[in-house]
Amino acid sequence: MFKNKFRVLLSIVLLALSFGSIKSTLAESIILASTTSTQNSGLFDYILPAFTEDTGITVNVVAVGTGAALKLARNGDADVLMVHHRTSEEKFVTEGFGVERFDLMHNDFVLVGPDNDPAEIKSAANVVVALKRIEKVQAPFLSRGDDSGTNKRELELWHQASFDPKTVSGDWYRETGSGMGATLNTAVAMQGYALTDRATWLSYKNKQNMQVLFEGDKRLFNQYGVIVVNPEKYPHVKLKEANSFVDWLLSSKGQSLIASYKVSGEQLFTPDALK
């Protein structure tokens, strides 16, 4: 009888300890709403284990397009936001959804296409001229069409080229409604052009005869920002852990790790802050 009671008591104690451990683990984790480019490039696999080792905090990444990431954060479904469309980020903070925005890192966008370059964009004076050449010959152009940061920038560039691609959607201009990888796969299959961030392009494996055909225009600058979601609007936001993550990213160690991440010897992101 005594042994049975002891076993029951021991089970209860072990169960309580187990629940306590689970609760502690949950308390030491945060949700990061971020872009597919930061995830698909392999950056998070490279830097997040170091953050967890330093702080004991686990980062659960939800990688979607910038528009979807902003929506998640606006709904209070994330503790930290990391995206790449500055205008949308600043609006997010101004409207009270975020505490403060910080420049984190940058790379650039590039126009890729088949090596025979039917629109001859390689010799274009700037990105607007390149897009006008694609529109003139009606070469296939693959757009993400998903309200991502890349899609937002692409549409801004078409606007600067005085052309609304929506008027020819489904013709030579195709919206995939997919992430960057899937959109690049479609561009390869259709031998078309696409705008992509450089990090995703360098990590992309199915290039075949596709290559970077236009780059270097200052309008292709691609800035990433990081923002803690406002706990005054969403009290469940883990402010302490979220601040620890942002502080670590902006620290010399976080920035050095971002700078040291390379694919095939090429640096994917350039850090923008030191604290």
C-alpha positions in Angstrom: 0.0 0.0 0.0 2.8 2.4 1.0 4.7 1.6 -2.3 1.6 2.3 -4.4 1.0 5.7 -2.6 4.7 6.6 -3.1 4.4 5.8 -6.8 1.3 8.0 -7.2 3.0 10.8 -5.3 6.1 10.5 -7.4 4.0 10.6 -10.6 2.3 13.7 -9.5 5.6 15.4 -8.6 7.1 14.4 -12.0 4.0 15.6 -13.8 4.1 18.9 -12.0 7.8 19.3 -12.9 7.0 18.5 -16.5 4.3 21.1 -16.7 6.6 23.6 -15.1 9.3 22.8 -17.6 6.8 23.3 -20.5 5.6 26.6 -19.1 9.2 27.8 -18.7 10.0 26.8 -22.3 6.9 28.6 -23.6 7.9 31.7 -21.6 11.4 31.7 -23.1 10.3 31.7 -26.7 9.1 34.4 -29.1 7.3 34.5 -32.4 9.1 36.3 -35.2 7.0 37.3 -38.3 9.4 37.7 -41.1 9.9 37.4 -44.8 10.6 34.4 -46.9 13.9 35.8 -48.1 15.4 35.8 -44.6 14.2 32.2 -44.1 14.9 30.7 -47.5 18.4 32.3 -47.7 19.4 30.2 -44.6 20.2 33.3 -42.5 18.0 32.2 -39.6 19.5 28.7 -39.5 22.8 30.4 -39.2 22.2 33.1 -36.6 19.3 31.9 -34.4 21.1 29.0 -32.7 23.7 31.5 -31.5 21.0 33.8 -30.0 19.4 30.9 -28.2 22.7 29.7 -26.9 23.4 33.3 -25.6 20.0 33.9 -24.0 18.1 30.7 -23.7 15.3 32.2 -25.8 13.9 30.2 -28.7 12.7 32.1 -31.8 9.8 30.6 -33.7 9.8 32.0 -37.2 6.7 32.5 -39.3 8.1 33.2 -42.8 5.6 34.8 -45.2 5.6 37.8 -47.5 6.0 41.2 -46.0 2.3 42.0 -46.4 1.3 38.8 -44.6 3.9 39.3 -41.9 2.6 42.8 -41.2 -0.9 41.5 -41.0 0.2 38.8 -38.5 1.8 41.5 -36.4 -1.2 43.8 -36.7 -3.3 41.0 -35.3 -1.0 40.5 -32.4 0.1 37.1 -33.6 3.9 37.9 -33.3 6.3 39.4 -30.8 8.8 40.8 -33.3 8.4 41.9 -37.0 11.3 41.7 -39.5 10.4 42.8 -43.0 11.7 44.9 -46.0 9.3 47.6 -47.0 10.2 50.8 -45.1 7.1 52.7 -45.9 4.8 49.9 -44.5 7.1 49.5 -41.5 7.0 53.2 -40.6 3.2 53.2 -41.0 3.0 50.1 -38.7 4.8 52.1 -36.0 3.0 55.4 -36.6 -0.3 53.6 -36.2 0.8 52.2 -32.8 1.3 48.6 -33.7 5.1 48.7 -33.2 7.3 50.2 -30.6 10.2 51.5 -32.7 11.8 50.6 -36.0 15.5 49.9 -36.5 17.5 49.5 -39.6 18.9 45.9 -39.4 20.6 45.0 -42.6 20.4 45.4 -46.4 21.1 43.9 -49.7 19.6 44.6 -53.1 17.1 43.5 -55.7 18.2 42.3 -59.1 16.4 41.6 -62.4 17.0 38.0 -63.6 16.2 36.4 -66.9 17.3 34.0 -69.6 20.9 34.4 -70.8 19.7 35.3 -74.4 18.1 38.4 -72.8 15.3 39.0 -75.5 14.4 42.4 -74.0 18.1 43.5 -73.9 17.9 44.8 -70.4 21.5 44.1 -69.6 22.5 47.3 -71.4 19.7 49.4 -69.9 20.8 52.7 -68.3 18.6 52.2 -65.3 15.9 49.8 -63.9 13.1 51.9 -65.3 14.5 51.6 -68.8 15.0 47.9 -68.3 11.3 47.4 -67.4 10.2 49.6 -70.3 12.2 47.3 -72.6 10.5 44.2 -71.2 7.1 45.9 -71.7 7.9 46.9 -75.3 8.7 43.4 -76.5 6.2 41.8 -74.1 8.7 39.3 -72.8 7.3 37.1 -70.1 7.6 38.7 -66.7 6.9 36.7 -63.5 5.6 38.7 -60.5 5.0 37.3 -57.0 1.7 39.1 -56.9 1.5 38.4 -53.1 1.9 41.8 -51.5 5.4 40.8 -50.3 8.1 43.4 -50.0 9.5 42.3 -53.3 6.1 42.6 -55.0 5.6 46.0 -53.5 8.9 47.2 -54.8 8.3 45.7 -58.2 5.0 47.6 -58.5 6.6 50.8 -57.4 9.2 50.4 -60.2 6.5 49.7 -62.8 4.8 52.9 -61.7 8.0 54.8 -62.2 8.1 53.3 -65.7 4.6 54.8 -66.2 3.0 51.4 -66.8 0.3 49.4 -64.9 1.1 45.7 -65.4 -2.3 44.8 -64.0 -3.7 45.8 -67.3 -1.9 42.8 -68.9 -2.1 40.4 -66.0 -2.4 36.8 -67.4 -0.9 37.8 -70.7 2.9 38.3 -70.8 2.8 39.6 -67.2 2.0 36.7 -64.9 1.3 36.8 -61.2 2.1 33.6 -59.4 0.7 34.4 -56.0 3.6 32.5 -54.6 6.9 33.0 -52.7 10.1 33.9 -54.4 11.4 30.4 -55.0 8.2 29.2 -56.7 8.1 32.4 -58.8 11.7 31.8 -59.9 10.8 28.3 -60.8 8.0 29.6 -63.0 10.4 32.2 -64.6 12.8 29.4 -65.4 10.1 27.3 -67.0 8.7 30.2 -69.0 12.1 31.7 -69.8 10.9 35.0 -68.4 12.2 37.9 -66.3 11.6 38.4 -62.6 12.6 40.8 -59.8 14.2 39.0 -56.8 16.2 39.9 -53.8 19.9 38.9 -54.2 20.0 36.7 -51.1 17.2 34.4 -52.5 18.9 34.4 -55.9 22.2 33.3 -54.5 20.6 30.5 -52.5 18.4 29.4 -55.4 19.5 26.1 -56.9 17.4 25.8 -60.2 19.0 28.6 -62.1 19.7 26.7 -65.3 20.3 29.3 -68.0 18.9 32.2 -65.9 21.3 34.9 -64.7 21.4 38.3 -63.2 20.8 40.7 -66.1 20.4 44.0 -64.4 21.7 45.3 -61.1 23.2 48.3 -59.4 20.5 51.0 -59.6 20.0 52.8 -56.3 16.3 52.1 -56.6 17.0 48.4 -56.1 18.4 49.0 -52.6 16.7 46.5 -50.2 16.5 47.6 -46.6 15.4 45.3 -43.8 13.9 46.6 -40.5 13.1 45.0 -37.2 10.3 46.1 -34.8 9.0 44.9 -31.5 5.2 44.6 -31.5 3.6 47.1 -29.1 2.6 45.5 -25.8 0.3 48.4 -25.0 -1.9 47.2 -27.8 -1.2 43.5 -27.2 -0.4 42.8 -23.6 0.5 39.2 -24.3 3.6 40.3 -26.3 6.7 39.1 -24.6 8.4 42.4 -24.3 11.5 41.4 -22.3 12.3 38.5 -24.6 11.5 40.5 -27.8 13.7 43.4 -26.7 16.5 40.9 -25.9 16.2 39.6 -29.5 16.3 43.0 -31.1 19.2 44.2 -28.9 21.1 41.0 -29.8 20.5 41.5 -33.5 21.8 45.1 -33.3 24.7 44.2 -31.1 28.3 43.7 -32.4 27.9 40.0 -32.2 24.5 39.9 -34.0 25.7 42.3 -36.7 29.0 40.3 -37.1 27.1 37.1 -37.6 24.9 38.7 -40.2 27.9 40.0 -42.1 29.7 36.6 -41.9 26.8 34.6 -43.5 27.8 33.7 -47.0 26.6 31.4 -49.8 29.2 30.2 -52.3 31.6 32.7 -50.9 29.2 35.7 -51.4 27.9 37.8 -48.5 24.1 37.9 -48.6 23.3 40.7 -46.2 25.2 43.8 -45.0 24.6 44.9 -41.4 23.4 48.4 -40.7 23.6 48.9 -37.0 26.0 48.5 -34.1 25.1 49.0 -30.5 
